[in-house]
Amino acid sequence: MADQIPAQIKSMAAMQAKEHVQAYEYPPKPLAKLDADVRVTYTGVCATDQHMIDNDWGLSRFPLVPGHEVVGHVIAVGSGVTELKVGDVVGLGAQCQACGECENCLDGIDNLCPERKFTYFENTVDETGEHIHHGGFSSYLRTDSRYLFKIPDGYGEQYVGPLMCGGLTVAAPLYEYAGNCWDLKGKRVGIVGIGGLGHMAIQFAAKMGADTYAVSRGTSKKAFCEQLGATGFIDSSDPDSMAANAGKLHYLLFCVSGGNIDLNNYVGLMRPYGTLHFVGVPDQVDNFTLMPFMFGRLTLSSSPIGSSQQMRAMLDFAAANDIKPIIEEFTHSTANDAIQKLRDGTIRFRAVLKNDLI
């Protein structure tokens, strides 16, 4: 197997919006002093990849090489890299660069840096110039080493990808709610939407010691949620189930992407000073009225990916507590099969591509 980055990197790219991905090659950018070269082993497939392929948000550029849940092995480093060495197993998430100098970066919230760069949304900048940054549907990556994160020893590489975006996205707000630690004992936490995000959120909340309630339409997932660690189940389509759990939850994490959310249907579940927090992006939020929030002293909030510090903490916590996504494995060359299952809603629960392009 090659131990250096090739002159042309093999990848899978969408050439136009809504098209299937196909074989595509591109040259690596010049090696900057803080860059590292990575031989990709696995890449997760996220709902964002589908949205970007379809240009649903108007942010896409083509050819588009998706993938922002990447794991691989370091095969070379730039002259200024001190935190990584050849042979390290590392992950790359949705963010590939930040300025490192602004108030947000210095305050440890580099995920909110005004100059942050997303893994295949934007160009990165370094002493070699400005360059297109492609995603993880690639055989290799050359990227800023400061946004490569070491994977704890012994954690299976096939499970890493979904943690790099989805896992961080659900763990970071729970970590913040706990006061920047992993202790939620004495709190009752609800998880809405038991899919790609929600099945990981249940594991994190339960391992943090929260009384964890899965909130889902119908009861078909009740036993499964209990296996993940849920101690309670609320059927959001059953008025009796909702009434029986009124005023119970301190924190409610919405992990639903797409569709419509009737917010008023969930407000009654909350204790005074409770928080309703969105990490999924519904197509529409219906029936938001201020009065129930005002008189319940409730908070409505949302968040994107977490910070670098939260990423490191999340990876260590997941490894120490055996938190793993449930995955279906494909290959880079069969990425269209994975994307179609994502579109159909039949993936259980995260698609992961094994690199077969080398």
LUMDREN-707001 format. One record per residue (C-alpha): x, y, z; chain; residue number from 0. Coordinates in steps of 0.1 Angstrom, whole numbers, padded with zeros to 4 digits. Layout:
<pts>
@u = X v = Y w = Z ch = A i = NUM;
...
</pts>
This chain:
<pts>
@u = 0000 v = 0000 w = 0000 ch = A i = 0;
@u = 0013 v = 0035 w = -0009 ch = A i = 1;
@u = 0029 v = 0053 w = 0020 ch = A i = 2;
@u = 0028 v = 0088 w = 0003 ch = A i = 3;
@u = 0001 v = 0109 w = -0011 ch = A i = 4;
@u = -0002 v = 0105 w = -0049 ch = A i = 5;
@u = -0001 v = 0131 w = -0076 ch = A i = 6;
@u = -0038 v = 0126 w = -0082 ch = A i = 7;
@u = -0061 v = 0116 w = -0054 ch = A i = 8;
@u = -0088 v = 0092 w = -0063 ch = A i = 9;
@u = -0122 v = 0101 w = -0049 ch = A i = 10;
@u = -0160 v = 0099 w = -0055 ch = A i = 11;
@u = -0177 v = 0132 w = -0065 ch = A i = 12;
@u = -0210 v = 0146 w = -0076 ch = A i = 13;
@u = -0204 v = 0165 w = -0108 ch = A i = 14;
@u = -0237 v = 0184 w = -0107 ch = A i = 15;
@u = -0265 v = 0188 w = -0081 ch = A i = 16;
@u = -0287 v = 0158 w = -0074 ch = A i = 17;
@u = -0264 v = 0135 w = -0094 ch = A i = 18;
@u = -0249 v = 0102 w = -0083 ch = A i = 19;
@u = -0213 v = 0104 w = -0072 ch = A i = 20;
@u = -0187 v = 0090 w = -0096 ch = A i = 21;
@u = -0150 v = 0084 w = -0099 ch = A i = 22;
@u = -0130 v = 0117 w = -0098 ch = A i = 23;
@u = -0094 v = 0126 w = -0094 ch = A i = 24;
@u = -0078 v = 0158 w = -0081 ch = A i = 25;
@u = -0043 v = 0170 w = -0072 ch = A i = 26;
@u = -0034 v = 0176 w = -0036 ch = A i = 27;
@u = -0026 v = 0211 w = -0025 ch = A i = 28;
@u = 0010 v = 0220 w = -0016 ch = A i = 29;
@u = 0021 v = 0207 w = 0018 ch = A i = 30;
@u = 0019 v = 0235 w = 0043 ch = A i = 31;
@u = 0040 v = 0235 w = 0075 ch = A i = 32;
@u = 0009 v = 0226 w = 0096 ch = A i = 33;
@u = -0006 v = 0201 w = 0072 ch = A i = 34;
@u = -0007 v = 0163 w = 0076 ch = A i = 35;
@u = -0013 v = 0137 w = 0049 ch = A i = 36;
@u = -0039 v = 0110 w = 0058 ch = A i = 37;
@u = -0046 v = 0077 w = 0041 ch = A i = 38;
@u = -0084 v = 0073 w = 0046 ch = A i = 39;
@u = -0097 v = 0041 w = 0060 ch = A i = 40;
@u = -0134 v = 0049 w = 0066 ch = A i = 41;
@u = -0158 v = 0077 w = 0059 ch = A i = 42;
@u = -0192 v = 0082 w = 0075 ch = A i = 43;
@u = -0222 v = 0093 w = 0053 ch = A i = 44;
@u = -0242 v = 0121 w = 0070 ch = A i = 45;
@u = -0275 v = 0137 w = 0060 ch = A i = 46;
@u = -0256 v = 0168 w = 0053 ch = A i = 47;
@u = -0237 v = 0150 w = 0026 ch = A i = 48;
@u = -0271 v = 0143 w = 0009 ch = A i = 49;
@u = -0281 v = 0179 w = 0013 ch = A i = 50;
@u = -0248 v = 0191 w = -0002 ch = A i = 51;
@u = -0250 v = 0168 w = -0031 ch = A i = 52;
@u = -0285 v = 0181 w = -0039 ch = A i = 53;
@u = -0274 v = 0217 w = -0032 ch = A i = 54;
@u = -0304 v = 0221 w = -0009 ch = A i = 55;
@u = -0288 v = 0250 w = 0010 ch = A i = 56;
@u = -0272 v = 0268 w = -0020 ch = A i = 57;
@u = -0237 v = 0262 w = -0005 ch = A i = 58;
@u = -0225 v = 0235 w = -0028 ch = A i = 59;
@u = -0198 v = 0237 w = -0055 ch = A i = 60;
@u = -0191 v = 0211 w = -0081 ch = A i = 61;
@u = -0174 v = 0188 w = -0086 ch = A i = 62;
@u = -0183 v = 0181 w = -0050 ch = A i = 63;
@u = -0164 v = 0154 w = -0030 ch = A i = 64;
@u = -0186 v = 0148 w = 0001 ch = A i = 65;
@u = -0176 v = 0134 w = 0034 ch = A i = 66;
@u = -0169 v = 0150 w = 0068 ch = A i = 67;
@u = -0168 v = 0120 w = 0091 ch = A i = 68;
@u = -0134 v = 0107 w = 0082 ch = A i = 69;
@u = -0109 v = 0084 w = 0099 ch = A i = 70;
@u = -0075 v = 0074 w = 0086 ch = A i = 71;
@u = -0038 v = 0070 w = 0093 ch = A i = 72;
@u = -0012 v = 0098 w = 0092 ch = A i = 73;
@u = 0014 v = 0091 w = 0065 ch = A i = 74;
@u = 0033 v = 0124 w = 0065 ch = A i = 75;
@u = 0034 v = 0157 w = 0084 ch = A i = 76;
@u = 0045 v = 0192 w = 0076 ch = A i = 77;
@u = 0076 v = 0208 w = 0092 ch = A i = 78;
@u = 0056 v = 0226 w = 0119 ch = A i = 79;
@u = 0035 v = 0197 w = 0131 ch = A i = 80;
@u = 0043 v = 0186 w = 0167 ch = A i = 81;
@u = 0011 v = 0170 w = 0179 ch = A i = 82;
@u = 0009 v = 0142 w = 0154 ch = A i = 83;
@u = 0033 v = 0116 w = 0140 ch = A i = 84;
@u = 0033 v = 0091 w = 0112 ch = A i = 85;
@u = 0011 v = 0061 w = 0121 ch = A i = 86;
@u = -0014 v = 0080 w = 0143 ch = A i = 87;
@u = -0050 v = 0071 w = 0137 ch = A i = 88;
@u = -0069 v = 0103 w = 0134 ch = A i = 89;
@u = -0104 v = 0117 w = 0126 ch = A i = 90;
@u = -0115 v = 0147 w = 0107 ch = A i = 91;
@u = -0150 v = 0162 w = 0112 ch = A i = 92;
@u = -0171 v = 0189 w = 0096 ch = A i = 93;
@u = -0146 v = 0217 w = 0104 ch = A i = 94;
@u = -0112 v = 0217 w = 0089 ch = A i = 95;
@u = -0098 v = 0251 w = 0099 ch = A i = 96;
@u = -0102 v = 0282 w = 0121 ch = A i = 97;
@u = -0082 v = 0313 w = 0125 ch = A i = 98;
@u = -0069 v = 0305 w = 0160 ch = A i = 99;
@u = -0066 v = 0341 w = 0169 ch = A i = 100;
@u = -0101 v = 0356 w = 0173 ch = A i = 101;
@u = -0119 v = 0360 w = 0206 ch = A i = 102;
@u = -0140 v = 0329 w = 0199 ch = A i = 103;
@u = -0110 v = 0308 w = 0192 ch = A i = 104;
@u = -0092 v = 0321 w = 0223 ch = A i = 105;
@u = -0123 v = 0314 w = 0244 ch = A i = 106;
@u = -0123 v = 0278 w = 0233 ch = A i = 107;
@u = -0153 v = 0280 w = 0210 ch = A i = 108;
@u = -0134 v = 0277 w = 0177 ch = A i = 109;
@u = -0164 v = 0260 w = 0162 ch = A i = 110;
@u = -0180 v = 0295 w = 0162 ch = A i = 111;
@u = -0149 v = 0312 w = 0147 ch = A i = 112;
@u = -0160 v = 0338 w = 0120 ch = A i = 113;
@u = -0132 v = 0324 w = 0098 ch = A i = 114;
@u = -0140 v = 0287 w = 0104 ch = A i = 115;
@u = -0138 v = 0265 w = 0073 ch = A i = 116;
@u = -0160 v = 0236 w = 0067 ch = A i = 117;
@u = -0145 v = 0204 w = 0053 ch = A i = 118;
@u = -0159 v = 0206 w = 0018 ch = A i = 119;
@u = -0179 v = 0239 w = 0019 ch = A i = 120;
@u = -0150 v = 0263 w = 0017 ch = A i = 121;
@u = -0114 v = 0270 w = 0008 ch = A i = 122;
@u = -0086 v = 0267 w = 0034 ch = A i = 123;
@u = -0058 v = 0293 w = 0037 ch = A i = 124;
@u = -0022 v = 0289 w = 0047 ch = A i = 125;
@u = 0013 v = 0301 w = 0036 ch = A i = 126;
@u = 0009 v = 0282 w = 0004 ch = A i = 127;
@u = -0022 v = 0302 w = -0006 ch = A i = 128;
@u = -0059 v = 0295 w = -0008 ch = A i = 129;
@u = -0071 v = 0260 w = -0018 ch = A i = 130;
@u = -0102 v = 0240 w = -0024 ch = A i = 131;
@u = -0107 v = 0215 w = 0004 ch = A i = 132;
@u = -0123 v = 0182 w = -0006 ch = A i = 133;
@u = -0141 v = 0158 w = 0017 ch = A i = 134;
@u = -0136 v = 0122 w = 0028 ch = A i = 135;
@u = -0151 v = 0103 w = -0001 ch = A i = 136;
@u = -0114 v = 0102 w = -0010 ch = A i = 137;
@u = -0085 v = 0078 w = -0009 ch = A i = 138;
@u = -0062 v = 0104 w = 0008 ch = A i = 139;
@u = -0065 v = 0138 w = 0023 ch = A i = 140;
@u = -0040 v = 0166 w = 0029 ch = A i = 141;
@u = -0054 v = 0189 w = 0056 ch = A i = 142;
@u = -0046 v = 0212 w = 0085 ch = A i = 143;
@u = -0033 v = 0189 w = 0112 ch = A i = 144;
@u = -0049 v = 0211 w = 0139 ch = A i = 145;
@u = -0083 v = 0197 w = 0130 ch = A i = 146;
@u = -0072 v = 0161 w = 0130 ch = A i = 147;
@u = -0080 v = 0144 w = 0163 ch = A i = 148;
@u = -0063 v = 0113 w = 0177 ch = A i = 149;
@u = -0085 v = 0083 w = 0181 ch = A i = 150;
@u = -0082 v = 0065 w = 0214 ch = A i = 151;
@u = -0063 v = 0032 w = 0211 ch = A i = 152;
@u = -0085 v = 0002 w = 0206 ch = A i = 153;
@u = -0116 v = 0020 w = 0193 ch = A i = 154;
@u = -0127 v = 0003 w = 0161 ch = A i = 155;
@u = -0120 v = 0025 w = 0131 ch = A i = 156;
@u = -0152 v = 0015 w = 0114 ch = A i = 157;
@u = -0171 v = 0033 w = 0142 ch = A i = 158;
@u = -0152 v = 0065 w = 0143 ch = A i = 159;
@u = -0167 v = 0084 w = 0114 ch = A i = 160;
@u = -0202 v = 0089 w = 0128 ch = A i = 161;
@u = -0187 v = 0103 w = 0160 ch = A i = 162;
@u = -0168 v = 0130 w = 0141 ch = A i = 163;
@u = -0200 v = 0149 w = 0132 ch = A i = 164;
@u = -0231 v = 0132 w = 0146 ch = A i = 165;
@u = -0216 v = 0120 w = 0178 ch = A i = 166;
@u = -0200 v = 0154 w = 0185 ch = A i = 167;
@u = -0232 v = 0172 w = 0176 ch = A i = 168;
@u = -0253 v = 0154 w = 0202 ch = A i = 169;
@u = -0226 v = 0151 w = 0229 ch = A i = 170;
@u = -0215 v = 0187 w = 0229 ch = A i = 171;
@u = -0248 v = 0202 w = 0241 ch = A i = 172;
@u = -0252 v = 0175 w = 0268 ch = A i = 173;
@u = -0216 v = 0182 w = 0279 ch = A i = 174;
@u = -0224 v = 0219 w = 0282 ch = A i = 175;
@u = -0256 v = 0213 w = 0300 ch = A i = 176;
@u = -0237 v = 0192 w = 0325 ch = A i = 177;
@u = -0214 v = 0222 w = 0332 ch = A i = 178;
@u = -0186 v = 0210 w = 0309 ch = A i = 179;
@u = -0183 v = 0176 w = 0324 ch = A i = 180;
@u = -0199 v = 0142 w = 0318 ch = A i = 181;
@u = -0221 v = 0140 w = 0349 ch = A i = 182;
@u = -0259 v = 0143 w = 0344 ch = A i = 183;
@u = -0269 v = 0123 w = 0375 ch = A i = 184;
@u = -0302 v = 0136 w = 0389 ch = A i = 185;
@u = -0313 v = 0150 w = 0355 ch = A i = 186;
@u = -0341 v = 0137 w = 0333 ch = A i = 187;
@u = -0332 v = 0140 w = 0296 ch = A i = 188;
@u = -0354 v = 0133 w = 0267 ch = A i = 189;
@u = -0342 v = 0125 w = 0232 ch = A i = 190;
@u = -0366 v = 0132 w = 0203 ch = A i = 191;
@u = -0360 v = 0112 w = 0171 ch = A i = 192;
@u = -0344 v = 0078 w = 0174 ch = A i = 193;
@u = -0324 v = 0077 w = 0142 ch = A i = 194;
@u = -0288 v = 0085 w = 0132 ch = A i = 195;
@u = -0283 v = 0112 w = 0158 ch = A i = 196;
@u = -0308 v = 0101 w = 0184 ch = A i = 197;
@u = -0295 v = 0065 w = 0189 ch = A i = 198;
@u = -0261 v = 0080 w = 0198 ch = A i = 199;
@u = -0277 v = 0107 w = 0220 ch = A i = 200;
@u = -0294 v = 0081 w = 0241 ch = A i = 201;
@u = -0261 v = 0063 w = 0247 ch = A i = 202;
@u = -0243 v = 0095 w = 0257 ch = A i = 203;
@u = -0271 v = 0107 w = 0280 ch = A i = 204;
@u = -0274 v = 0073 w = 0297 ch = A i = 205;
@u = -0237 v = 0069 w = 0302 ch = A i = 206;
@u = -0236 v = 0104 w = 0317 ch = A i = 207;
@u = -0260 v = 0091 w = 0344 ch = A i = 208;
@u = -0292 v = 0109 w = 0333 ch = A i = 209;
@u = -0326 v = 0093 w = 0335 ch = A i = 210;
@u = -0329 v = 0091 w = 0298 ch = A i = 211;
@u = -0363 v = 0091 w = 0280 ch = A i = 212;
@u = -0367 v = 0082 w = 0244 ch = A i = 213;
@u = -0394 v = 0103 w = 0227 ch = A i = 214;
@u = -0408 v = 0087 w = 0195 ch = A i = 215;
@u = -0440 v = 0083 w = 0176 ch = A i = 216;
@u = -0455 v = 0049 w = 0184 ch = A i = 217;
@u = -0439 v = 0022 w = 0206 ch = A i = 218;
@u = -0421 v = 0001 w = 0179 ch = A i = 219;
@u = -0386 v = 0013 w = 0191 ch = A i = 220;
@u = -0392 v = 0010 w = 0228 ch = A i = 221;
@u = -0373 v = -0022 w = 0234 ch = A i = 222;
@u = -0345 v = -0010 w = 0212 ch = A i = 223;
@u = -0342 v = 0023 w = 0231 ch = A i = 224;
@u = -0340 v = 0004 w = 0264 ch = A i = 225;
@u = -0311 v = -0017 w = 0250 ch = A i = 226;
@u = -0293 v = 0016 w = 0242 ch = A i = 227;
@u = -0298 v = 0027 w = 0278 ch = A i = 228;
@u = -0331 v = 0046 w = 0279 ch = A i = 229;
@u = -0348 v = 0043 w = 0313 ch = A i = 230;
@u = -0382 v = 0057 w = 0300 ch = A i = 231;
@u = -0402 v = 0059 w = 0268 ch = A i = 232;
@u = -0427 v = 0086 w = 0257 ch = A i = 233;
@u = -0450 v = 0080 w = 0228 ch = A i = 234;
@u = -0453 v = 0115 w = 0213 ch = A i = 235;
@u = -0483 v = 0104 w = 0192 ch = A i = 236;
@u = -0503 v = 0093 w = 0223 ch = A i = 237;
@u = -0519 v = 0120 w = 0244 ch = A i = 238;
@u = -0521 v = 0097 w = 0274 ch = A i = 239;
@u = -0483 v = 0090 w = 0273 ch = A i = 240;
@u = -0476 v = 0127 w = 0269 ch = A i = 241;
@u = -0499 v = 0136 w = 0298 ch = A i = 242;
@u = -0484 v = 0110 w = 0320 ch = A i = 243;
@u = -0450 v = 0126 w = 0315 ch = A i = 244;
@u = -0460 v = 0162 w = 0318 ch = A i = 245;
@u = -0436 v = 0184 w = 0337 ch = A i = 246;
@u = -0409 v = 0156 w = 0339 ch = A i = 247;
@u = -0380 v = 0166 w = 0317 ch = A i = 248;
@u = -0351 v = 0190 w = 0326 ch = A i = 249;
@u = -0337 v = 0188 w = 0290 ch = A i = 250;
@u = -0351 v = 0178 w = 0257 ch = A i = 251;
@u = -0328 v = 0172 w = 0227 ch = A i = 252;
@u = -0343 v = 0172 w = 0193 ch = A i = 253;
@u = -0324 v = 0150 w = 0169 ch = A i = 254;
@u = -0350 v = 0150 w = 0140 ch = A i = 255;
@u = -0338 v = 0161 w = 0106 ch = A i = 256;
@u = -0365 v = 0170 w = 0080 ch = A i = 257;
@u = -0402 v = 0169 w = 0084 ch = A i = 258;
@u = -0423 v = 0192 w = 0106 ch = A i = 259;
@u = -0421 v = 0196 w = 0144 ch = A i = 260;
@u = -0451 v = 0207 w = 0164 ch = A i = 261;
@u = -0432 v = 0225 w = 0192 ch = A i = 262;
@u = -0462 v = 0229 w = 0214 ch = A i = 263;
@u = -0466 v = 0192 w = 0215 ch = A i = 264;
@u = -0434 v = 0190 w = 0236 ch = A i = 265;
@u = -0435 v = 0220 w = 0258 ch = A i = 266;
@u = -0458 v = 0203 w = 0283 ch = A i = 267;
@u = -0430 v = 0177 w = 0290 ch = A i = 268;
@u = -0407 v = 0203 w = 0305 ch = A i = 269;
@u = -0400 v = 0212 w = 0341 ch = A i = 270;
@u = -0397 v = 0249 w = 0350 ch = A i = 271;
@u = -0364 v = 0262 w = 0337 ch = A i = 272;
@u = -0362 v = 0234 w = 0313 ch = A i = 273;
@u = -0343 v = 0235 w = 0280 ch = A i = 274;
@u = -0355 v = 0224 w = 0245 ch = A i = 275;
@u = -0324 v = 0221 w = 0223 ch = A i = 276;
@u = -0322 v = 0214 w = 0186 ch = A i = 277;
@u = -0293 v = 0196 w = 0169 ch = A i = 278;
@u = -0314 v = 0182 w = 0140 ch = A i = 279;
@u = -0328 v = 0206 w = 0114 ch = A i = 280;
@u = -0366 v = 0200 w = 0108 ch = A i = 281;
@u = -0380 v = 0214 w = 0075 ch = A i = 282;
@u = -0404 v = 0234 w = 0096 ch = A i = 283;
@u = -0411 v = 0241 w = 0133 ch = A i = 284;
@u = -0448 v = 0247 w = 0138 ch = A i = 285;
@u = -0468 v = 0263 w = 0166 ch = A i = 286;
@u = -0441 v = 0282 w = 0184 ch = A i = 287;
@u = -0458 v = 0306 w = 0209 ch = A i = 288;
@u = -0440 v = 0326 w = 0235 ch = A i = 289;
@u = -0464 v = 0323 w = 0264 ch = A i = 290;
@u = -0457 v = 0287 w = 0274 ch = A i = 291;
@u = -0420 v = 0294 w = 0273 ch = A i = 292;
@u = -0424 v = 0326 w = 0294 ch = A i = 293;
@u = -0446 v = 0311 w = 0321 ch = A i = 294;
@u = -0426 v = 0279 w = 0323 ch = A i = 295;
@u = -0393 v = 0299 w = 0323 ch = A i = 296;
@u = -0382 v = 0276 w = 0294 ch = A i = 297;
@u = -0352 v = 0280 w = 0271 ch = A i = 298;
@u = -0352 v = 0272 w = 0234 ch = A i = 299;
@u = -0317 v = 0268 w = 0219 ch = A i = 300;
@u = -0297 v = 0250 w = 0192 ch = A i = 301;
@u = -0262 v = 0242 w = 0183 ch = A i = 302;
@u = -0239 v = 0231 w = 0154 ch = A i = 303;
@u = -0209 v = 0209 w = 0158 ch = A i = 304;
@u = -0188 v = 0212 w = 0190 ch = A i = 305;
@u = -0154 v = 0228 w = 0196 ch = A i = 306;
@u = -0120 v = 0211 w = 0194 ch = A i = 307;
@u = -0119 v = 0207 w = 0232 ch = A i = 308;
@u = -0153 v = 0191 w = 0231 ch = A i = 309;
@u = -0143 v = 0168 w = 0203 ch = A i = 310;
@u = -0113 v = 0154 w = 0223 ch = A i = 311;
@u = -0134 v = 0150 w = 0254 ch = A i = 312;
@u = -0162 v = 0133 w = 0234 ch = A i = 313;
@u = -0138 v = 0108 w = 0217 ch = A i = 314;
@u = -0122 v = 0099 w = 0251 ch = A i = 315;
@u = -0157 v = 0095 w = 0268 ch = A i = 316;
@u = -0171 v = 0074 w = 0239 ch = A i = 317;
@u = -0141 v = 0051 w = 0240 ch = A i = 318;
@u = -0141 v = 0048 w = 0278 ch = A i = 319;
@u = -0178 v = 0040 w = 0279 ch = A i = 320;
@u = -0181 v = 0018 w = 0248 ch = A i = 321;
@u = -0204 v = 0042 w = 0230 ch = A i = 322;
@u = -0207 v = 0031 w = 0194 ch = A i = 323;
@u = -0229 v = 0040 w = 0165 ch = A i = 324;
@u = -0249 v = 0012 w = 0148 ch = A i = 325;
@u = -0235 v = 0011 w = 0113 ch = A i = 326;
@u = -0241 v = -0004 w = 0079 ch = A i = 327;
@u = -0208 v = -0008 w = 0060 ch = A i = 328;
@u = -0204 v = 0000 w = 0022 ch = A i = 329;
@u = -0173 v = 0010 w = 0002 ch = A i = 330;
@u = -0163 v = 0042 w = -0014 ch = A i = 331;
@u = -0171 v = 0028 w = -0048 ch = A i = 332;
@u = -0206 v = 0018 w = -0037 ch = A i = 333;
@u = -0213 v = 0051 w = -0020 ch = A i = 334;
@u = -0244 v = 0056 w = -0042 ch = A i = 335;
@u = -0260 v = 0026 w = -0025 ch = A i = 336;
@u = -0254 v = 0041 w = 0009 ch = A i = 337;
@u = -0267 v = 0075 w = -0002 ch = A i = 338;
@u = -0299 v = 0059 w = -0016 ch = A i = 339;
@u = -0306 v = 0041 w = 0017 ch = A i = 340;
@u = -0301 v = 0075 w = 0034 ch = A i = 341;
@u = -0326 v = 0091 w = 0011 ch = A i = 342;
@u = -0351 v = 0062 w = 0016 ch = A i = 343;
@u = -0347 v = 0064 w = 0054 ch = A i = 344;
@u = -0338 v = 0027 w = 0055 ch = A i = 345;
@u = -0303 v = 0030 w = 0068 ch = A i = 346;
@u = -0298 v = 0015 w = 0103 ch = A i = 347;
@u = -0285 v = 0039 w = 0116 ch = A i = 348;
@u = -0253 v = 0053 w = 0101 ch = A i = 349;
@u = -0237 v = 0044 w = 0067 ch = A i = 350;
@u = -0199 v = 0040 w = 0067 ch = A i = 351;
@u = -0178 v = 0037 w = 0036 ch = A i = 352;
@u = -0146 v = 0016 w = 0036 ch = A i = 353;
@u = -0119 v = 0030 w = 0014 ch = A i = 354;
@u = -0115 v = 0007 w = -0016 ch = A i = 355;
@u = -0100 v = 0034 w = -0040 ch = A i = 356;
@u = -0063 v = 0025 w = -0034 ch = A i = 357;
</pts>
